[in-house]
């Protein structure tokens, strides 16, 4: 796979006014989301829900691709069309979550490292054959008393870089996601400091592992105060802090940055993205890769009446995609 092809895919992922929908929740996470709205967590219900999301009419106007879970990339629409083929036929790029989740970092209480490098090359080969053209790996960085440690940041950056190098070898664009978690009572300055150190460590590791940044996408968390912090920040403050942090740590050659919503409300996630784009021009396209902030409203509607509310739920997904697509251009009107 040439770097030109990887770069072309990466650019298409952050095409103007388009972003990524994250529907890569594991079956366990799905169980929690479904339980919250009273839906039974069966394979067929998970398949039907993913079909509702992916086949929403005109979704491709604002969605460039979707991150799928292993189960989902093997599933098909009711008409028997594999989801990856349906997406490709409708101009959306199939992606796949490949990490195996977080595990306690031995010797460092309260900190975690993402696992999943063992056997990854073979899994990537299979995912490429199944139609995936990008992948995602998420690292989790917690903020607390004396954490994160340098060891935790280094371990996660190294794993992200090894994953990214393997992806590019197999023809997939790596989406690297070092999520600084919103939980805690830390202030926005602390989040800024941690995020900057994490990003510098990540790009250092990517450089050391010969990862080509032109064929890489960053999935970033915004610089926000912890949920338990007494002093919450305005939309402008979050946008300014996030932009400054990214400008100080992310090379301009990167084709684009997509943000995770990370537990922000739907409205906040959109407003923050819009504000950052209004502050442009920026060194890279800034778009979205939202999960909950794209799906929450639709899932609630669908749960109330799976048949009767199907079209309405799909319309809600489209509306969320449109709002975030406009925010990616700095044209969202609230």
C-alpha positions in Angstrom: 0.0 0.0 0.0 1.5 3.3 -1.1 1.7 6.3 1.2 -0.3 8.2 -1.5 -3.2 5.8 -1.1 -3.1 6.0 2.7 -2.9 9.8 2.5 -5.9 9.9 0.1 -8.0 7.8 2.5 -7.0 10.0 5.4 -7.9 13.2 3.6 -11.3 11.6 2.6 -12.0 10.9 6.2 -11.8 14.6 7.0 -13.4 15.9 3.8 -14.9 19.4 4.3 -18.1 19.3 6.3 -17.9 15.5 7.0 -16.9 13.5 10.0 -16.9 9.9 11.3 -19.6 8.2 13.3 -18.3 5.9 16.0 -20.4 2.7 16.3 -17.7 0.5 17.6 -19.1 -0.2 21.1 -18.3 -3.7 22.3 -21.2 -6.1 23.0 -20.7 -5.3 26.7 -21.0 -1.6 26.2 -24.0 -2.1 23.9 -25.6 -4.1 26.7 -25.3 -1.1 29.1 -26.7 1.3 26.5 -29.5 -1.0 25.6 -30.3 -1.7 29.2 -30.6 2.1 29.8 -33.5 2.2 27.3 -35.0 -1.2 27.9 -33.8 -3.0 24.7 -32.8 -6.7 25.0 -29.1 -7.1 24.1 -29.3 -9.8 21.4 -27.1 -10.1 18.3 -30.1 -9.3 16.1 -31.0 -6.2 18.0 -27.4 -5.0 17.8 -27.4 -5.7 14.1 -30.7 -3.9 13.5 -29.5 -0.9 15.5 -26.3 -0.6 13.5 -28.4 -0.9 10.3 -30.6 1.9 11.5 -27.6 4.1 12.0 -25.6 3.2 8.8 -28.6 3.3 6.4 -30.1 6.6 7.6 -31.1 8.4 4.3 -28.5 10.9 3.0 -26.1 10.2 5.9 -23.2 10.3 3.5 -23.7 14.1 3.0 -22.1 14.6 6.4 -20.5 11.3 7.3 -17.3 10.2 5.6 -16.9 6.9 7.4 -17.8 4.8 10.4 -15.8 2.9 13.0 -17.3 -0.6 13.3 -16.8 -3.4 15.9 -15.6 -6.9 15.0 -19.1 -8.3 15.1 -20.5 -5.4 13.0 -18.0 -5.7 10.1 -19.2 -9.3 9.7 -22.9 -8.4 9.7 -25.2 -7.4 6.8 -28.3 -5.4 6.2 -31.7 -7.1 6.2 -31.3 -7.5 2.4 -28.0 -9.4 2.9 -25.6 -6.7 1.9 -22.5 -6.7 4.2 -22.3 -3.4 6.1 -18.8 -2.7 4.7 -20.0 -3.1 1.2 -23.2 -1.0 1.8 -20.9 1.8 3.2 -18.5 1.7 0.3 -21.4 1.7 -2.2 -22.7 4.9 -0.5 -19.3 6.7 -0.4 -18.5 6.0 3.3 -15.2 4.5 4.4 -15.5 1.4 6.7 -13.2 1.5 9.8 -12.6 -1.1 12.5 -11.7 -0.8 16.2 -8.8 -3.2 16.8 -7.7 -2.8 20.3 -8.6 -5.3 23.0 -9.5 -2.7 25.7 -7.8 -1.4 28.7 -6.1 -3.4 31.5 -4.6 -2.3 34.8 -1.0 -1.2 34.3 0.9 -3.5 36.7 2.8 -1.5 39.4 0.8 1.7 38.8 -2.5 1.7 40.7 -5.3 3.8 39.0 -3.7 3.6 35.6 -4.4 1.5 32.5 -2.7 0.4 29.3 -4.5 -0.7 26.1 -3.8 -4.3 24.9 -4.2 -5.9 21.6 -0.9 -6.0 19.7 -0.5 -9.8 19.8 -1.8 -11.2 16.5 -2.7 -7.8 15.3 -1.0 -8.1 11.9 -3.1 -11.2 11.0 -6.3 -9.5 12.2 -5.6 -6.4 10.1 -5.1 -8.6 7.0 -8.5 -10.1 7.6 -10.2 -6.7 8.2 -8.7 -5.3 5.0 -10.2 -8.3 3.1 -13.5 -7.6 4.9 -13.4 -4.0 3.5 -12.0 -1.9 6.3 -9.7 0.9 5.1 -8.9 2.5 8.5 -8.6 1.3 12.1 -8.8 2.7 15.5 -7.0 2.1 18.8 -7.9 3.9 22.0 -5.6 4.7 24.9 -7.0 5.9 28.2 -5.3 8.5 30.3 -6.8 9.2 33.8 -6.1 12.3 35.7 -5.8 12.0 39.5 -3.5 12.5 42.4 0.0 12.0 41.0 -1.3 10.5 37.8 -0.8 10.1 34.9 2.7 8.8 35.4 5.3 9.2 32.7 5.4 5.4 32.6 1.7 5.1 31.8 1.9 7.8 29.1 5.0 6.1 27.5 3.5 2.6 27.6 0.3 3.8 25.8 2.2 6.0 23.3 4.4 3.0 22.4 1.4 0.7 21.9 -0.4 3.3 19.8 2.7 3.7 17.6 3.3 0.0 17.2 -0.4 -0.4 16.2 -0.1 2.5 13.7 3.0 1.1 12.0 1.2 -2.3 11.6 -1.9 -0.6 10.1 0.1 1.2 7.5 2.0 -2.0 6.6 -1.4 -3.6 5.9 -2.9 -0.7 4.0 -5.1 0.8 6.7 -5.0 4.4 7.9 -4.4 4.3 11.7 -6.7 6.5 13.8 -4.7 7.1 17.0 -6.9 8.0 20.0 -5.2 9.0 23.3 -8.2 9.9 25.4 -7.6 12.1 28.4 -10.7 11.2 30.6 -13.1 13.9 31.7 -13.8 12.3 35.1 -12.3 14.0 38.1 -12.3 17.4 39.8 -9.2 18.7 38.0 -9.3 22.2 36.4 -8.9 23.0 32.7 -5.3 24.0 33.1 -4.4 20.5 34.4 -6.2 18.9 31.5 -4.2 21.2 29.1 -0.9 20.2 30.7 -1.7 16.5 30.6 -3.0 16.6 27.1 0.0 18.4 25.8 2.4 15.9 27.4 0.4 13.0 26.1 0.3 14.4 22.5 4.1 15.1 22.5 4.8 11.6 23.7 2.5 10.1 21.1 4.1 12.0 18.1 7.5 11.2 19.4 6.6 7.5 19.5 5.0 7.7 16.0 8.2 9.3 14.7 10.4 6.6 16.3 8.4 3.8 14.8 8.6 5.3 11.3 4.8 6.0 11.1 4.0 8.3 8.1 1.9 11.1 9.5 0.5 11.9 6.1 -1.4 8.6 6.4 -2.5 9.0 10.0 -5.5 10.6 11.7 -5.6 11.8 15.3 -8.7 11.3 17.4 -8.3 13.8 20.2 -10.1 14.7 23.4 -10.9 18.3 24.0 -9.3 20.3 26.7 -12.0 20.6 29.3 -12.2 20.8 33.1 -13.0 17.5 35.0 -16.8 16.8 35.4 -16.4 17.3 39.2 -14.5 20.6 38.9 -16.4 23.6 40.5 -15.3 25.9 37.8 -16.6 24.8 34.4 -15.4 26.5 31.2 -17.2 28.5 28.5 -17.4 27.3 25.0 -14.8 29.8 23.9 -12.4 28.8 26.7 -12.6 25.1 25.7 -12.1 26.0 22.0 -9.2 28.3 22.7 -7.4 25.9 25.1 -7.9 22.9 22.8 -6.6 24.8 19.8 -3.6 26.1 21.6 -2.7 22.7 23.0 -3.0 21.0 19.5 -1.0 23.8 17.8 1.8 23.3 20.3 2.0 19.5 20.0 0.6 18.2 16.7 2.6 18.5 13.5 1.0 20.4 10.7 1.6 17.6 8.2 -1.1 15.5 9.8 -4.1 15.3 7.4 -6.7 16.0 10.1 -8.0 15.8 13.6 -11.3 14.4 14.7 -12.7 14.9 18.2 -14.3 12.4 20.5 -17.3 13.6 22.5 -16.1 11.8 25.7 -19.3 12.1 27.6 -20.0 15.8 26.7 -23.7 16.6 25.9 -24.7 16.5 22.3 -25.0 20.3 22.2 -21.6 20.9 23.9 -19.7 18.6 21.6 -21.2 20.4 18.5 -20.7 23.9 20.0 -17.1 23.3 20.9 -16.2 22.0 17.4 -18.0 24.9 15.8 -16.2 27.5 17.9 -12.8 26.0 17.0 -13.5 26.1 13.3 -14.7 29.7 13.6 -11.3 30.6 15.2 -9.6 29.2 12.0 -7.9 28.9 9.6 -6.2 26.1 11.5 -3.2 23.9 10.5 -5.4 20.9 9.9 -9.1 20.1 9.2 -11.0 19.7 12.6 -13.9 17.4 12.5 -15.8 14.8 14.6 -15.8 11.1 15.5 -18.7 11.1 17.9 -20.4 8.0 19.3 -22.8 8.9 22.1 -23.2 12.4 20.8 -24.4 11.1 17.5 -26.6 8.2 18.7 -28.2 8.9 22.1 -31.3 10.7 20.9 -31.9 8.1 18.1 -31.5 5.1 20.5 -34.1 6.5 22.9 -36.6 7.1 20.1 -36.1 3.6 18.6 -36.4 2.0 22.0 -39.9 3.4 22.4 -41.2 1.8 19.3 -38.8 -0.2 17.2 -41.1 -0.3 14.1 -43.0 2.9 14.4 -40.1 5.2 15.3 -37.6 3.7 12.8 -37.7 6.5 10.3 -37.9 9.2 13.0 -34.8 7.7 14.7 -32.9 7.7 11.4 -33.9 11.3 10.8 -32.5 12.2 14.3 -29.1 10.6 13.3 -29.1 12.6 10.1 -29.9 15.8 12.0 -27.0 15.1 14.4 -24.7 14.4 11.5 -25.8 17.6 9.8 -25.2 19.8 12.9 -21.7 18.3 13.4 -21.0 18.6 9.7 -21.8 22.3 9.8 -19.8 22.7 13.0 -16.8 21.1 11.1 -17.1 24.1 8.8 -17.7 26.6 11.5 -21.2 27.2 10.2 -23.5 25.7 12.9 -26.2 28.1 14.0 -27.2 26.3 17.2 
